[in-house]
């Protein structure tokens, strides 16, 4: 427990950010959350956020005591200036530059900048994000180099000593499920499986073993494959 540090978790209501929230609650005496409405096609993630937060609070009295205010920020500007499969109703496909059209240019950079601004005002010392360079779609703003450079730029620009933590950076989706179990037990795994949302298309119809989703978009495929590998690893153990 880092008693002197306090954290602001970028919390979307998805698997990765929920795992990161639990990770932070195990480490910091004070934790707040921030979410962004940027006109995302899968806006259902904003609808599930309150229930996921309530579920996390209910897991342990210690987490309930440490979890503070939730902040929802309007970043609809992103949706207005971008043309992607996450901000408009178009088919998910690869682009000529080698990136999927689910990539929203500048999204994570703006998320971190706004989070740092809020952290400055709230007296929070650590930013926690679910960026990952292992199981990802090639997004350049998820890379470790990007986050390290951003940490330097934010601290230079605001004369602060903010720390950017990315606990999922070097683990795959199977290991993300394992981290959830190590941090919050089967109860957290079940909460993530049934209450969080990852699907790019916002599908909340049938509950699959790995959670809700269309089962075909890149986010669903990663989550489903990781869950299957996680279950297999438990059986092997």
Secondary structure, 3 states (H helix, E strand, C coil): CEEEEEEEEECCCCHHHHHHHHHHHCCEEEEEEEEEECCCCCCHHHHHHHHHHHHHHHHCHHHHHHEEEEEEEECHHHHHHCCCCCCCCCCCCECCCCCECCCCCCHHHHHHHHHHHHHHHHCCCEEECCCCCCCCCCCHHHCHHHHHHHHHHHHHHHCCCCEEECCCCCCCHHHHHHHHHHHHHHHHHHHHHHHCCCCCCCCCCCEECCEECCCCCHHHHHHHHHHHHHHHHHHHC
